[in-house]
Amino acid sequence: MALQNEPKLVFPALGGFYRRLSPCSYALIRFATGAILLPHGVQKILNTPISKFAPNIAAKGLPFPELLAYLTYFAESVAAVCLAIGLFTRIAAAIIGIEMLIIVLLFQWQFGYFWTVRGYEFALLWLLLCIAIFFKGGGRYSIDRLIGKEF
């Protein structure tokens, strides 16, 4: 039965299906945000030595390019896994969100919005997802919930 303020379903027979799977939707979003980022980190770790990645960071005038390169590899691998499974969720979301903000502003802004021309579209989406996840935390289906602590 629909609540008074809820819109009526076009296909009312799907109401039970929606109610059953609705609690899983946030976990799916959190998992996908981390899991889709992970291959980017694995690719960097396996194919791009720090000595080749750090000059890209230095070229933007950022300090400590080697340290920032290691932090990038960490964010896109360890923090991505943590986000996907919901472990240290808020910390992982903050780390990835900060990285994405820097990518948007310093590395992709000049190319415009669309990712097909190296624009910031995809990094902006990750940033916005990480902001939302940061405020929500791990959620019902997370390791944080299982251990009873959120950071």
Backbone as numpy.savetxt, mean C-alpha at the origin, in Angstrom:
# Nx Ny Nz CAx CAy CAz Cx Cy Cz
-33.06 -8.10 5.54 -33.91 -6.92 5.54 -33.02 -5.68 5.54
-33.29 -4.75 4.63 -32.49 -3.54 4.51 -32.87 -2.55 5.62
-31.85 -1.87 6.13 -32.11 -0.82 7.10 -32.81 0.34 6.41
-33.41 1.20 7.18 -34.20 2.29 6.63 -33.35 3.23 5.77
-32.10 3.48 6.14 -31.26 4.43 5.41 -30.48 3.79 4.26
-30.50 2.48 4.13 -29.75 1.81 3.08 -30.53 1.85 1.77
-29.81 2.00 0.66 -30.52 1.95 -0.62 -31.04 0.53 -0.88
-32.10 0.45 -1.65 -32.65 -0.86 -1.99 -31.76 -1.51 -3.05
-31.56 -2.79 -2.91 -30.73 -3.53 -3.85 -31.48 -3.74 -5.16
-30.78 -3.61 -6.25 -31.36 -3.89 -7.56 -31.68 -5.38 -7.65
-30.80 -6.20 -7.09 -31.01 -7.65 -7.05 -31.07 -8.07 -5.58
-32.24 -7.98 -4.96 -32.37 -8.27 -3.53 -31.89 -9.66 -3.13
-31.91 -10.60 -4.05 -31.46 -11.96 -3.75 -29.97 -12.00 -3.39
-29.21 -10.99 -3.78 -27.78 -10.95 -3.47 -27.49 -10.38 -2.08
-28.50 -9.92 -1.38 -28.31 -9.30 -0.07 -27.56 -10.19 0.90
-27.90 -11.45 0.99 -27.21 -12.38 1.89 -25.76 -12.56 1.51
-25.50 -12.66 0.22 -24.13 -12.78 -0.28 -23.30 -11.57 0.12
-23.85 -10.38 -0.08 -23.15 -9.15 0.29 -22.86 -9.11 1.79
-23.85 -9.46 2.60 -23.67 -9.43 4.05 -22.61 -10.42 4.51
-22.58 -11.61 3.91 -21.59 -12.63 4.30 -20.17 -12.22 3.96
-19.97 -11.62 2.80 -18.62 -11.30 2.36 -18.15 -9.89 2.72
-19.06 -9.05 3.13 -18.72 -7.68 3.48 -17.59 -7.56 4.51
-17.55 -8.39 5.57 -16.46 -8.26 6.53 -15.07 -8.56 5.96
-15.03 -9.26 4.84 -13.74 -9.60 4.22 -13.21 -8.50 3.30
-14.04 -7.52 2.97 -13.65 -6.54 1.95 -12.44 -5.70 2.38
-12.40 -5.27 3.62 -11.26 -4.47 4.07 -9.97 -5.30 4.05
-10.05 -6.55 4.51 -8.87 -7.43 4.49 -8.37 -7.62 3.06
-9.27 -7.73 2.12 -8.88 -7.88 0.72 -8.15 -6.63 0.22
-8.66 -5.47 0.56 -8.02 -4.21 0.15 -6.63 -4.10 0.77
-6.53 -4.37 2.07 -5.24 -4.29 2.76 -4.25 -5.29 2.17
-4.71 -6.53 1.97 -3.85 -7.56 1.40 -3.36 -7.17 0.01
-4.28 -6.74 -0.84 -3.92 -6.38 -2.21 -2.94 -5.22 -2.26
-3.11 -4.25 -1.37 -2.21 -3.10 -1.35 -0.78 -3.54 -1.10
-0.57 -4.44 -0.15 0.77 -4.95 0.12 1.24 -5.95 -0.91
0.36 -6.88 -1.31 0.76 -7.95 -2.22 1.11 -7.44 -3.61
0.44 -6.40 -4.06 0.76 -5.86 -5.39 2.06 -5.07 -5.37
2.43 -4.52 -4.23 3.70 -3.81 -4.11 4.88 -4.76 -4.01
4.69 -5.90 -3.40 5.78 -6.85 -3.14 6.61 -7.20 -4.38
6.03 -7.52 -5.52 6.87 -7.84 -6.69 7.81 -6.71 -7.10
7.41 -5.47 -6.85 8.29 -4.34 -7.15 9.54 -4.39 -6.27
9.36 -4.73 -5.00 10.50 -4.86 -4.10 11.37 -6.05 -4.45
10.75 -7.18 -4.73 11.52 -8.39 -5.09 12.31 -8.14 -6.35
11.71 -7.49 -7.32 12.41 -7.18 -8.57 13.63 -6.29 -8.31
13.47 -5.28 -7.46 14.60 -4.41 -7.14 15.71 -5.19 -6.44
15.33 -6.00 -5.46 16.33 -6.76 -4.69 17.09 -7.72 -5.59
16.39 -8.41 -6.47 17.03 -9.42 -7.31 17.78 -8.86 -8.51
17.33 -7.73 -9.04 17.88 -7.25 -10.31 18.63 -5.93 -10.27
18.50 -5.18 -9.18 19.12 -3.86 -9.15 19.95 -3.69 -7.88
21.26 -3.76 -8.00 22.09 -3.55 -6.81 21.92 -2.12 -6.27
22.11 -1.98 -4.99 22.01 -0.66 -4.35 22.90 0.36 -5.07
24.07 -0.08 -5.50 25.01 0.83 -6.16 24.46 1.39 -7.47
23.50 0.72 -8.08 22.88 1.23 -9.30 21.59 1.99 -9.01
20.95 1.70 -7.87 19.68 2.35 -7.53 19.91 3.68 -6.81
20.89 3.74 -5.94 21.15 4.95 -5.15 21.40 6.19 -6.00
22.10 6.11 -7.15 22.29 7.32 -7.95 21.00 7.96 -8.44
19.94 7.17 -8.64 18.64 7.75 -9.02 18.11 8.65 -7.91
18.34 8.24 -6.69 17.90 9.02 -5.53 18.78 10.26 -5.37
20.08 10.07 -5.53 21.02 11.19 -5.43 20.74 12.26 -6.49
20.31 11.82 -7.66 20.03 12.76 -8.76 18.90 13.73 -8.43
18.05 13.37 -7.50 16.96 14.25 -7.07 17.38 15.16 -5.92
18.64 15.06 -5.51 19.15 15.93 -4.47 18.82 15.49 -3.05
18.36 14.27 -2.89 18.03 13.77 -1.56 19.31 13.37 -0.82
19.34 13.61 0.49 20.53 13.22 1.26 20.56 11.71 1.50
21.73 11.18 1.77 21.92 9.78 2.12 21.26 8.83 1.11
21.64 8.93 -0.15 20.94 8.13 -1.17 21.07 6.62 -0.96
22.19 6.16 -0.44 22.34 4.72 -0.22 21.39 4.24 0.88
21.29 4.99 1.96 20.36 4.66 3.04 18.92 4.67 2.53
18.57 5.69 1.75 17.21 5.77 1.21 16.93 4.63 0.22
17.95 4.18 -0.48 17.77 3.03 -1.38 17.45 1.78 -0.56
18.18 1.57 0.53 17.89 0.42 1.40 16.48 0.53 1.99
16.08 1.74 2.38 14.74 1.94 2.92 13.66 1.66 1.86
13.95 2.02 0.62 13.02 1.72 -0.47 12.86 0.22 -0.64
13.98 -0.50 -0.64 13.93 -1.96 -0.77 13.16 -2.56 0.41
13.38 -2.03 1.59 12.68 -2.50 2.79 11.17 -2.24 2.67
10.82 -1.02 2.27 9.39 -0.65 2.17 8.67 -1.54 1.17
9.31 -1.81 0.04 8.65 -2.55 -1.02 8.74 -4.07 -0.84
9.43 -4.51 0.18 9.49 -5.96 0.44 8.93 -6.27 1.84
9.67 -5.94 2.88 9.26 -6.28 4.24 7.97 -5.56 4.64
7.92 -4.26 4.43 6.71 -3.51 4.81 5.51 -3.95 3.97
5.75 -4.30 2.71 4.65 -4.77 1.85 4.08 -6.08 2.37
4.95 -7.00 2.78 4.47 -8.26 3.36 3.70 -7.99 4.66
4.25 -7.13 5.51 3.57 -6.80 6.77 2.19 -6.22 6.51
2.09 -5.35 5.52 0.79 -4.77 5.20 -0.17 -5.85 4.70
0.31 -6.72 3.84 -0.55 -7.76 3.28 -1.12 -8.68 4.36
-0.30 -9.05 5.33 -0.77 -9.99 6.36 -1.34 -9.29 7.58
-1.18 -7.97 7.64 -1.73 -7.22 8.76 -0.87 -7.30 10.01
0.43 -7.26 9.84 1.37 -7.26 10.97 2.06 -5.91 11.02
2.01 -5.25 12.17 2.53 -3.88 12.29 1.89 -3.01 11.20
0.60 -3.17 11.02 -0.11 -2.61 9.88 0.05 -1.10 9.76
-0.16 -0.39 10.85 -0.08 1.08 10.76 1.34 1.55 10.43
2.32 0.91 11.01 3.72 1.27 10.73 4.04 0.98 9.27
3.64 -0.19 8.78 3.89 -0.56 7.38 3.19 0.42 6.44
1.96 0.78 6.75 1.22 1.72 5.91 1.90 3.09 5.90
2.41 3.51 7.05 3.10 4.80 7.12 4.39 4.78 6.29
5.16 3.70 6.41 6.42 3.59 5.66 6.15 3.64 4.16
5.20 2.82 3.72 4.89 2.77 2.29 4.26 4.08 1.83
3.40 4.65 2.65 2.76 5.93 2.30 3.77 7.05 2.12
4.75 7.11 3.02 5.80 8.14 2.90 6.60 7.92 1.62
6.95 6.67 1.35 7.67 6.38 0.11 6.86 6.83 -1.10
5.57 6.51 -1.12 4.73 6.87 -2.26 4.58 8.38 -2.41
4.50 9.10 -1.29 4.44 10.55 -1.36 5.69 11.12 -2.02
6.84 10.60 -1.64 8.11 11.04 -2.24 8.15 10.69 -3.73
7.69 9.49 -4.07 7.67 9.08 -5.47 6.77 10.01 -6.28
5.58 10.31 -5.75 4.66 11.19 -6.46 5.29 12.56 -6.67
5.77 13.16 -5.60 6.23 14.55 -5.67 7.58 14.73 -6.36
8.52 13.82 -6.11 9.87 14.03 -6.63 10.21 13.24 -7.90
9.58 12.10 -8.09 10.00 11.24 -9.19 9.00 11.17 -10.34
7.71 11.36 -10.08 6.74 11.15 -11.16 5.87 12.36 -11.49
5.86 13.36 -10.65 5.01 14.53 -10.87 5.26 15.15 -12.25
6.52 15.23 -12.62 6.90 15.89 -13.87 6.32 15.22 -15.11
5.92 13.95 -14.98 5.39 13.22 -16.13 3.87 13.29 -16.22
3.23 13.94 -15.27 1.78 14.06 -15.28 1.10 12.90 -14.57
-0.19 12.83 -14.75 -1.01 11.90 -13.98 -0.91 10.44 -14.42
-0.98 10.17 -15.69 -1.18 8.81 -16.18 0.06 7.93 -16.06
-0.14 6.74 -15.47 0.97 5.82 -15.25 1.55 5.32 -16.57
0.78 5.33 -17.64 1.25 4.82 -18.93 2.37 5.68 -19.51
2.53 6.89 -18.98 3.65 7.75 -19.41 4.51 8.11 -18.20
4.69 7.14 -17.29 5.50 7.27 -16.08 4.92 8.26 -15.07
3.64 8.54 -15.16 2.99 9.49 -14.25 2.74 8.91 -12.87
2.14 9.71 -12.02 2.01 9.39 -10.60 0.71 8.67 -10.23
-0.10 8.30 -11.19 -1.41 7.71 -10.93 -1.36 6.53 -9.97
-0.51 5.56 -10.23 -0.46 4.34 -9.43 0.13 4.62 -8.04
1.19 5.42 -7.98 1.78 5.77 -6.69 0.80 6.57 -5.83
0.01 7.43 -6.46 -1.01 8.18 -5.72 -2.07 7.24 -5.15
-2.47 6.26 -5.93 -3.44 5.28 -5.44 -2.88 4.55 -4.22
-1.63 4.09 -4.29 -1.00 3.44 -3.14 -0.96 4.37 -1.94
-0.59 5.63 -2.16 -0.54 6.61 -1.08 -1.91 6.74 -0.41
-2.95 6.89 -1.18 -4.29 7.05 -0.61 -4.75 5.80 0.11
-4.47 4.63 -0.45 -4.79 3.38 0.24 -4.04 3.28 1.57
-2.77 3.65 1.57 -1.98 3.58 2.81 -2.47 4.56 3.86
-2.93 5.72 3.44 -3.51 6.67 4.40 -4.74 6.05 5.05
-5.62 5.48 4.23 -6.83 4.85 4.77 -6.48 3.69 5.70
-5.54 2.85 5.29 -5.14 1.70 6.10 -4.49 2.16 7.40
-3.70 3.22 7.33 -3.05 3.76 8.53 -4.10 4.10 9.59
-5.19 4.74 9.19 -6.20 5.14 10.16 -7.08 3.98 10.62
-7.28 2.99 9.77 -8.12 1.84 10.14 -7.35 0.78 10.92
-6.08 0.60 10.60 -5.29 -0.45 11.26 -5.47 -1.78 10.56
-5.12 -2.84 11.27 -5.13 -4.17 10.68 -6.50 -4.70 10.34
-7.47 -4.37 11.14 -8.81 -4.87 10.88 -9.05 -6.24 11.47
-10.22 -6.76 11.20 -10.68 -8.03 11.78 -9.80 -9.21 11.41
-9.37 -9.28 10.16 -8.58 -10.43 9.68 -7.13 -10.00 9.50
-6.39 -9.94 10.59 -4.99 -9.51 10.55 -4.21 -10.20 11.66
-2.91 -10.23 11.49 -2.02 -10.77 12.53 -2.08 -9.86 13.75
-2.15 -8.56 13.53 -2.27 -7.62 14.66 -3.44 -8.01 15.55
-4.55 -8.34 14.96 -5.75 -8.74 15.72 -5.51 -10.04 16.48
-4.83 -10.99 15.82 -4.55 -12.28 16.47 -3.66 -12.12 17.69
-2.66 -11.24 17.60 -1.77 -11.06 18.75 -2.32 -10.05 19.75
-3.38 -9.36 19.38 -4.04 -8.45 20.31 -3.34 -7.13 20.50
-2.48 -6.73 19.55 -1.79 -5.46 19.66 -1.74 -4.78 18.28
-1.91 -3.46 18.31 -1.71 -2.67 17.11 -0.71 -1.59 17.43
0.14 -1.36 16.50 1.21 -0.37 16.71 0.93 0.89 15.95
